[in-house]
């Protein structure tokens, strides 16, 4: 099941990152937010001089809202 695998991966990411310290003095604790949503998306390369990948669709917007309102893990 893809969703179950994705959730397990998210939990592992939270567990692995909880003890990571960063900064010049390693005094800042790493916090991450994970937003998960599934659905149709459109992917493409945008730009000519500096091409970059872009994801477009409701699933991307919903995931972004999940991340912006979630508590850091």
Secondary structure, DSSP 4 states (H G I P E B T S, - for coil): -HHHHHHHHHHHHHHHHTT-EESTTS-EE------------EEEEE-SSS-EEEEESHHHHHHHHHHHHSPP-
